[in-house]
Amino acid sequence: METKGRVFKYPDNVDTDVIIPARYLNTPDAKELSLHCMEDIDKAFAANVQPGDVIVAGWNFGCGSSREHAPLAIKTCGTGCVIAKSFARIFYRNAINIGLPILECEAAAEEIQAGDEVQVDFDTGVITDLTSGKAYKAQPFPSFIQNIIAAGGLLQSLKKEQDHE
């Protein structure tokens, strides 16, 4: 599994209230949430993100509240992956639960620039900045977590397992 797209870059400590502002949390509609993704830090993000594009950020991405709305909004607007120096633990867990691919890689998060085109191979953890030609190595998820992400999240993977029994 892989993704390829343009980079949107953000700083350290991007919290869940910036990823999806609390004023939009009344809706259970993921598509509606995605229309407001990142708008308090980057008003143009939701209008400009294309399927496969990649968010690159600093330390502690997704800190703040524990709601799944934040990774859900990122995934629903078409983002193919989030690469960060580190993730808040609850965001990390929620991303897997809803099937949003994420990778921790300090060097990639430091060196990849906004607007670069990157390709991410989730099986190997290799992140290639196609703009600079430089490759980075993140720790890939074990196959059982990759299967959860590929299925679209934890609940979808459990349904898939039940259907095969």
N, C-alpha and C positions, 0 to 999 in steps of 0.2 A: 504494500500500500504506500502511496506517495501523494504529494501535492506540489504544485508549482504556482507561484504567483508573485505579485508585487508586495513590497514591505511597507507596513505602517508602523512607525517606531514611536515608543512611549517611554517615559522615565521610570524611575523607581517608585514603589508604593502606589501604584494605580489601584484604587480601591473599588469595591463592587458598586458603590454609590456613584462613581464616575462611569463605570462600565455601563450600567443601566440605572439612571437616576430614579430615586424612590418614588417620584411623582408619577411614574408609569407602571408601578407594580400592581395596580388594580386589575390589569388585564391578564387573563390566563393565556392569551393568544401569543404564541412565540413569534409569529410574523410581525405583529404590532410592536412587540418588544424590540425586535431587530431594527425597526425604523428609527429607534432612539439610541441605539448602541453607540457608546463612546461620546455622545453629543456634548457632555459637559467638559470634555477635554479636547475634542476634535469634532466640531459641528459638521464637517464635510465627510466624516468617515462612512456613515450609513449610506450616503448617496453615492460614494465613490468606490466602496469595496466591491470587488468582483469575486466570483467563485474561485477558491483556491488561494486567494491572497493570504498573507501571513502577518500576524502581529508579532513584533519583536519588542521586548520590554526589559527593564532592569530588574532589580531585586524586589521580592515580595509582591509580585503581581497578583491581584485578586484578594488583597487583604480587606478586612472589614467584615460585613455581615456574612452569614452562612447560606444565604439563599442561592438556589440553583439558577435563578433568573439571569445572573451575569454570564456564566458560560453558555447558557441556552441562547441568549441574545447574540453572542459572538458567533456561535455555530450557525444559527438560523440566518444570519445575514450573509453567509457563504464563506466565512473565514475558514481556510483549510488547516490552520495550525497556529498555535501560540508558542513562541520560543521566548524564554525569559531566563534571567540569571537565577531566579528562584521564584517559587509560587507559594502563596499562603496555603497552608495545609488543607484547609476546608475547600478552597477553590480547586486545588489539585484533585481532591476526591470527587467534588461535584463535576469537574470536567470529564473524568472517567465515567461517572455515573450517567452523564447525558451524551457521551460519545464524542467529545471534543478532543482532538489530538493536541497534546502539549508536550514540549520537550524543555528540559533544563540544560542550558549550555552557556556558561559565562562568556567564553571567548566569542561565540557567535553573536550573543546579545550585545556585546561591547562593540564589535567591529562592523557588523552589517548595518547599512545605512537606510534611511527612509527612501523609498523609491527603487531600491535595488530589486532585482528579480532573483528569487531563491527557489531551490528545489529541495524537498525534504523526503528522504526515504525512511519511513517509519520502521521498516524491518531491520535496517542496519543502524539507524540513528545518525546517518550522514546528512548533514545540512550543507548544500552547495550554494554559495553566492555566485550566481551565474554572471552577475555584473562585474565582480572583482576576480572571479575565477578561483577564489579560495574555498576550501572545504573545511568543515568542522565536524567533530564527532561528539554526539550526545549519547547518553545511555538509552538504548531503546527499551520500550516496555517488554516484559516477558510475553510470550505468545498468548497466554490466557487473557491478559489485559488488552492486547492488540485485537483479540477476537471480540471483546466487549465493545471497544471503540468502533471496529468495523461493522458490528451489528447495529450501531446507532445508540448504544448505551446499555447499561446494566439490565434494565427491564426488557428491552428488545432481545438481548442475548439470552435471557432466561426463557422468554417465549419461544425463541428459536430452538433452544434445547428441548423444551416440552414438545414442540412439534415433531422433533426427531425421535421421540420415545415411542 
